[in-house]
Amino acid sequence: MSRRTETLLQALPHVFHWRDLMKAAGYTEKTTRVVLVRWNAEGLVRKIGTRSGLYENHRNPSSRPLWAQVVAACCAEATIVGELALYQAGWLDNPPFIVEVALPRKRVLPAFDDVIYTRRRKAWWGRVEFAGAFEGVPILTGAAALVDLLAYDATRVVRLHQKGLAIPADISIDALRAQANELAEGVPPPQPVRR
């Protein structure tokens, strides 16, 4: 590997878009694509998805999960909902095996075995409360995650309650149900993204 290649790979983040390489190296689009095909063949990078334009840089590792880096890089609106949000809020004892991420209706992201994408309308983002971020991806508060589940998948709330869902005593379930009804008004249930 050339010194220039090593320098470029060290300068690029663990997940990068081909345009990042084009800008960093000053290459043309054609040269950038040729270089990436070569790097991929040499095992220096790996293409993520078929049409995302993203690559995983094997020379610049990261401790963050790959799915989180890709979601954060591809879609600023992407939001963690469901069981992980409840777990992070301390309302569930065990972390989920699957991460559920809400996306705007027309966004398509690369598939991951441990991530499910669900669709939400644009107005949804203005009606929910965020707790910050998990691995760089915005995440709902426990109450907002429960409201979202009540609005779109109430039977799952029953299953979670059987698994030990602990709603804090100062939270009114009736108030959460009312918020869920407001959230669901005029908004059809989200459809899972097909792989």
N, C-alpha and C positions, 0 to 999 in steps of 0.2 A: 504494500500500500504506500502510495506517495505521501510525502509530508503535507502537500496541499489537501489531499483527501482527508488525512487525519485531522488537520486543522479545521476543515469545513464540518466534519462530523462532530467534533468537539464543540463547535460553535452552535450547532443546531440542537434544539431541544429533543427530548426522547420521542415525542410525537410532533411531526412537522408536516406542513403542506409543501408540495413540490415548488410552489411559488416562493416559499421561504428560502429554499436552496438557490433558486434563480436570482433572488435579490442579494443573498449573501455572497454568492460567487460571481455575480455579474454576467451570468450565462444567458444565452438566448433560450427561448422555450424549447426548441428542438434539442439543443445541447443538454439542457437540464434533464429532459426525458431520457436521452441516451445514457447520461451519467447514472441516473436512477436505475435503469435496466441493468447496467453493469454492476452497480453496488448491490442490487437485489440478488444477482447471480453469484456474487462473491460472499453473500451472507452478511453484509454490513448493514443493510436495511431490509425491512419487510413491508410490502404494500399492505395497507389496512383497507379492507373492503374492495369493491370493484370500481366504484366511481367517486370515492370520497376525495381522492387526490392526496390522502394522508399516508405517511410512512412512519414506521417504528424504527428509531435509530438505535442499533445495537451497541454503538460505541459510546452512547451517553445514557446510561441506565437511570431509572427513576424508581423510587419506592412507592409511588402512587400507582393504583391499579390502572391497567391500560384502558379499560372501559371509561374510567373517570376522565382520563386525559383526552380521550377521543371526544366524549360528550362535551367537555368544556371547550375544546378547540372548535367543534363544529356548530354548536348551538348555544348561544348565551341564554336563551329562554329555558333551556332544559332544566327540569326541576325534579328532585327526588321526592317521591310520594310513597304512600303505602307503609309497609311493615318496617322498612329501614328508618323512615322518619319517626315512627312510633318507638322503635328500639333506641334511636339516638336521643329521644326525649325522655327515656327511662320508663316508658309505659309497657314495654315488653322486655322479658328477661333474656331471651335468646335472639341473636342476630339472624336475619332471614338468609336463606340460601340464594334467593333471587332479589335483585335490585329492580325496583319499578321506577321508571323515569318518564315524566310527562313531557311531551313535545308539542309544539304547534302543529296544527293539522297537516300541513304539507311537507314537513321536514322528514327526511329519510337519513338515517344514520347507519353505520356498519353494525351488523348483528354480533352479539356476544352471547355465549351460553348462559351466563349468569345475570343477564339484563333483559327486562321486558320493557318495551316502549309502549306507552299509551298516548292517545291523542286528546288534546284539550283545545277548546276554542280560545281565541285571543283574549276575550273578556275574562276568562278564568284567572289569568295572572294578576289581574287587578282586584280579585275577590278573595285571594288567599294570603296567609301570613307566613313569612319566611323566618327561619331560625338561624340563618347564616348559610354556611356551606359545609359540605362533607366531601373531602378529597377534591375540593375546587369546584364542586357542582352545587348550586343552590338547593336547599332542603327545606321542606315545610316544618312548621312547629308541630308538636304532638297533637294539639287541638285541631289545627288545620288539616293534618293528615287524617284524623278521625272524621272530621266533617267531610272531607273528600271521599273517604271510603263509604260513609253513610249515604252520600249523594249518588255514588256510582256502583257500589258493590256492598250493600247492607248485609247480605248473607255472610260475607267474609268477616264482618265485624263480629257476628255471632261466633264464628269459628275461632277468631282471635281471642274473644272473651273466654272461651273454653280452654284456650292455650295459656291463659294467664294475663290477658290485657288488664292493666291496672290504671284506671282513669283516676287522676288525683281527686281528692274529696272536694276541693274548691271549684271543680269544673262541673257545670250543670249539663247533664246528658240531654235534658229538654232543650236547653239553649243550643247545644250542638246539633240536635235534630232540626231545629228551626233554621239554623245556618245552612245545614245540608239541603233543606228544601229550597232556600233562596239560591244556593249555588247551582242546584239542579234545574231550576226554572229556566225553560227555554234552551237548555243545553242538553243535547242528546247524550246518552251514555258513551263514554270513550270506547273506541274500538282498538283492540290490540293490533299492533303493527305486524303484518305478516312477514315472515322471513323469505 
